[in-house]
């Protein structure tokens, strides 16, 4: 139906909806544009407020300082390792547990699901979590980063609900009639049909591991095992010098401007990998998250 066929009230409603949608889009997109523009601008241009949409006094000084630090490459590789291995463990455990809990013939499935759900509202504090990781011998190892959050109760509920609502039970009955075992049914039928929800869980897990900061900060002591967020924090701190120790006003201003350039360059370094990955799984994202949220 064409727009001119709507009544005046409908036209006003749709017009206001478009205006609000455009406003929200600009409000969400502008901070990212500003960060990218500021990362390629000089510190003086940033501090003076000249940067709005495009870089001012174009420079790569911030990126040069970041990438000339050898620890950045180490942190980047560590973050890639933690993200890839952690996401793989998340997917395997979450999808497998979701499938088991979606089966009506699994004894105690509802009780187990309740225990998982209980952890969404009540859990151990930081001290108990640290004591648990230490007692398992995971301190200062990769396992301290990827094992404690191996299964998310929220993601588990999404996977379970998706399999209950989107995979017909008749498929299992037909597979059993053809002599298919449970494992073969899971690997050959359930997993291929679960690609939409797997894409959603992959994105959730990957973003969570890539941005993970608090866990590595508590459990890791060896600087060679630090993730990228920890390395970036060190660079930011090292670029901040107490003004009282610098008597030259021009030098103080230069140090402050360099810190601002570094800050925006670091933000871009962190978010670009996720932006590159997202388009490859975006087509499954909306479908998977909606199908997994129909009912519990």
KELUMDO-357581 format. One line per 10 residues: number of its first residue (from 0); their letters; for each residue x, y, z of C-alpha. Coordinates in steps of 0.05 Angstrom, whole numbers, plus 32768, in hexadecimal, padded with zeros to 4 digits. Each point is the difference from the previous one (the first is absolute). Layout:
<recs>
NUM) a) X/Y/Z; ...
</recs>
This chain:
<recs>
0) xxxxxxxxxx) 8000/8000/8000; 801B/8044/7FEC; 800D/8036/8034; 7FCC/8030/7FE2; 7FC8/7FCD/800E; 800B/8004/804B; 7FD4/802D/802A; 801D/803F/8020; 8009/7FDE/8044; 8027/7FC6/7FE0
10) xxxxxxxxxx) 802B/802F/7FD7; 8012/8028/803F; 8010/7FC0/8026; 802E/7FE4/7FCA; 8021/8044/7FF6; 8010/8005/804A; 8018/7FB8/8001; 8030/800F/7FC7; 8019/803F/8022; 800C/7FDB/8042
20) xxxxxxxxxx) 8022/7FC5/7FDC; 802F/802F/7FDB; 8010/8026/8040; 8010/7FBF/8025; 802A/7FE8/7FC6; 8029/8040/7FFF; 8006/8000/804C; 801C/7FB9/7FFE; 802D/8009/7FC3; 801E/8044/8010
30) xxxxxxxxxx) 802B/7FEA/803C; 8021/7FCB/7FD5; 800D/8032/7FC8; 801D/8031/8031; 802E/7FCC/801F; 801B/7FEC/7FBC; 8009/8048/7FEB; 8022/8012/8041; 8030/7FC5/7FFB; 801C/801F/7FBF
40) xxxxxxxxxx) 8001/8047/801B; 8036/8025/8026; 7FFB/8006/804B; 7FFA/804C/7FFB; 7FC5/7FFA/7FD1; 7FDD/7FD0/802F; 800C/8029/803F; 7FE9/8040/7FDE; 7FBF/7FDF/7FE8; 800D/8008/7FB6
50) xxxxxxxxxx) 7FF1/7FB7/7FF0; 7FB7/7FF5/7FED; 7FF7/7FCE/7FC7; 8043/7FFF/7FDA; 8048/7FFD/8018; 8021/8043/800D; 804B/8007/7FF7; 8005/7FB8/7FE8; 8035/7FD7/8024; 8010/7FB8/8010
60) xxxxxxxxxx) 8025/8012/8040; 7FCF/7FDB/802D; 8005/7FC0/7FD7; 804B/8005/7FFB; 8007/8004/804C; 7FD0/7FC5/8009; 801E/7FD1/7FCD; 8048/8012/8011; 7FF3/7FE1/8043; 8012/7FB6/7FF8
70) xxxxxxxxxx) 7FD1/7FEE/8039; 7FC5/8013/7FD4; 800F/7FC7/7FD0; 8007/7FD0/803A; 7FBF/8017/801E; 7FDD/7FFB/7FBD; 8018/7FB9/7FF5; 7FEB/7FED/8047; 7FBB/801E/7FF5; 7FF9/7FD9/7FBF
80) xxxxxxxxxx) 8014/7FC0/8024; 7FD0/800D/803A; 7FC8/8014/7FD1; 8006/7FC5/7FD0; 800B/7FCA/8035; 7FCD/801E/8030; 7FCB/8008/7FCA; 800B/7FB8/7FE8; 7FF7/7FE6/8047; 7FC2/802C/8009
90) xxxxxxxxxx) 7FDF/7FE6/7FC1; 800F/7FB7/800C; 7FE8/8000/8048; 7FC5/802E/7FF6; 7FE4/7FDF/7FC2; 800A/7FBA/801D; 7FE0/8012/8042; 7FC8/8024/7FDD; 7FF1/7FC3/7FD5; 8000/7FD1/803D
100) xxxxxxxxxx) 7FD1/802E/8027; 7FD2/8006/7FC4; 7FF3/7FB5/8000; 7FC2/7FEB/8027; 801E/7FBC/8010; 803C/801A/8026; 7FF8/7FF1/804B; 8000/803E/802C; 8005/8031/7FC6; 7FD2/8032/8021
110) xxxxxxxxxx) 8027/7FFD/8041; 8042/800A/7FDB; 7FE3/803B/7FD9; 7FE8/801F/8041; 8046/7FFB/801D; 801C/8023/7FC4; 7FCB/8035/8003; 800D/8009/804B; 8047/8017/7FF1; 7FE3/803B/7FD8
120) xxxxxxxxxx) 7FE6/801E/8040; 802E/7FE5/8036; 804B/7FF1/7FFA; 8041/8001/8024; 8024/8041/800B; 8045/8014/7FE8; 8025/7FE1/803B; 7FDE/7FBC/7FFA; 800C/7FFF/7FB5; 8049/8010/800B
130) xxxxxxxxxx) 8007/7FCA/8034; 7FDF/7FCD/7FD2; 802E/8011/7FC6; 803D/7FFD/802E; 7FEB/7FBC/801D; 7FF9/7FE5/7FB9; 8047/8016/7FF0; 7FE9/802E/7FC8; 8021/8040/8019; 802C/8022/7FCC
140) xxxxxxxxxx) 7FEB/7FCF/7FC9; 7FD2/8004/7FC4; 7FCE/7FD4/8025; 7FF3/8037/8032; 7FE6/802C/7FC8; 7FD5/7FCF/7FD8; 7FE7/7FCB/8031; 7FDA/8028/8035; 7FCF/801B/7FCC; 7FFD/7FC2/7FD5
150) xxxxxxxxxx) 7FB4/7FFE/8003; 7FD3/803C/8004; 7FBB/7FF1/801C; 7FE1/8034/7FD2; 8020/7FE2/7FC2; 7FED/7FBB/8018; 7FB6/8013/8004; 8003/801E/7FBA; 801F/7FC1/7FE3; 7FCF/7FD2/8025
160) xxxxxxxxxx) 7FC3/8028/7FEB; 8018/8004/7FB8; 8007/7FB4/7FFC; 7FBC/7FF5/8020; 7FDB/802F/7FD2; 8026/7FF9/7FBF; 8014/7FB7/7FFB; 7FC3/7FD2/7FF9; 7FFF/7FC4/802D; 7FEA/7FD6/7FC5
170) xxxxxxxxxx) 8046/8006/7FE5; 801C/7FDB/803C; 7FCA/7FCA/7FFB; 800F/7FF7/7FB5; 804B/7FFD/800E; 7FF7/7FCC/8036; 7FD4/7FD7/7FD2; 8038/8000/7FCD; 8031/7FE8/8034; 8022/8042/800F
180) xxxxxxxxxx) 8022/8006/8043; 7FF9/803D/802E; 8046/8018/7FF1; 7FF8/7FF9/7FB5; 7FBD/8023/8003; 801F/8039/8028; 803B/8008/7FD1; 7FDD/7FF4/7FBD; 7FBC/8020/800B; 7FFE/802D/803E
190) xxxxxxxxxx) 8040/8027/7FF4; 7FF2/8011/7FB6; 7FBA/8018/8013; 801C/802A/8039; 802C/802D/7FD6; 7FD6/803F/800D; 8003/7FFA/804C; 8049/7FEB/7FFD; 8010/8040/7FDA; 7FDE/8028/8037
200) xxxxxxxxxx) 8025/7FDC/8037; 8042/8006/7FDA; 7FF7/804C/7FFD; 7FED/8006/8049; 803A/7FD4/8017; 8034/801F/7FD2; 7FEF/8047/8014; 8000/7FEC/804A; 8044/7FE0/7FFC; 801E/8036/7FD5
210) xxxxxxxxxx) 7FEA/8037/8030; 800E/7FD8/803F; 8027/802A/8031; 7FEE/7FF2/8048; 800D/7FB5/7FFF; 8046/8004/7FE0; 8011/803A/802E; 7FF1/7FD5/803E; 801A/7FBC/7FEA; 803D/8011/7FD5
220) xxxxxxxxxx) 8042/8017/801E; 8032/7FF2/7FC8; 8001/803C/7FD1; 800E/7FD2/7FC5; 7FBA/7FE2/8009; 7FDC/8043/8004; 7FC6/800A/7FD1; 7FFA/803D/7FD3; 7FD3/8029/802F; 8034/7FF9/8038
230) xxxxxxxxxx) 8038/8015/7FD2; 7FD8/803C/7FE8; 7FF3/8014/8048; 804B/7FFF/800D; 800D/802B/7FC4; 7FCC/8033/8015; 801C/8003/8047; 8048/8006/7FE7; 7FEC/803A/7FD3; 7FE2/8026/803B
240) xxxxxxxxxx) 8036/8027/8025; 7FF5/8027/803F; 7FFF/804A/7FEB; 8023/8014/8040; 803E/7FDB/7FE8; 8003/8029/7FBF; 8011/8049/8006; 7FFD/8012/7FB6; 7FB8/8014/7FED; 800B/7FEF/7FB7
250) xxxxxxxxxx) 8019/7FBB/8012; 7FC3/7FF6/802D; 7FD2/8011/7FC7; 8025/7FD3/7FD0; 7FFC/7FC5/8030; 7FB6/800C/800B; 7FF2/8004/7FB5; 8027/7FBF/7FF3; 7FD8/7FDD/8035; 7FBF/8013/7FDE
260) xxxxxxxxxx) 8019/7FE8/7FBC; 8016/7FBE/801F; 7FBD/7FF8/8023; 7FD6/8004/7FC1; 8032/7FD6/7FD8; 7FFA/7FC9/8035; 7FB5/8001/7FFD; 8002/7FF5/7FB4; 8033/7FC8/8008; 7FD1/7FDC/8030
270) xxxxxxxxxx) 7FBF/8007/7FD9; 8017/7FF5/7FB8; 8008/7FB4/8005; 7FB9/7FF7/8019; 7FE6/802E/7FC9; 8024/7FD6/7FCC; 7FE3/7FBF/801A; 7FB8/8017/8009; 7FEB/8005/7FB6; 8010/7FB7/7FF5
280) xxxxxxxxxx) 7FCD/7FE8/8034; 7FCF/803A/7FFE; 7FD0/7FDB/7FD1; 7FF5/7FCA/8035; 7FFF/802F/803B; 7FB8/801B/8000; 7FE2/7FBD/7FEC; 8026/7FDA/8035; 7FF3/802F/803A; 7FB5/8005/7FF1
290) xxxxxx) 7FF6/7FB6/7FF8; 8025/7FF3/8040; 7FD5/8031/8027; 7FBA/7FEA/7FED; 7FF2/7FDB/8041; 8025/7FDF/8039
</recs>
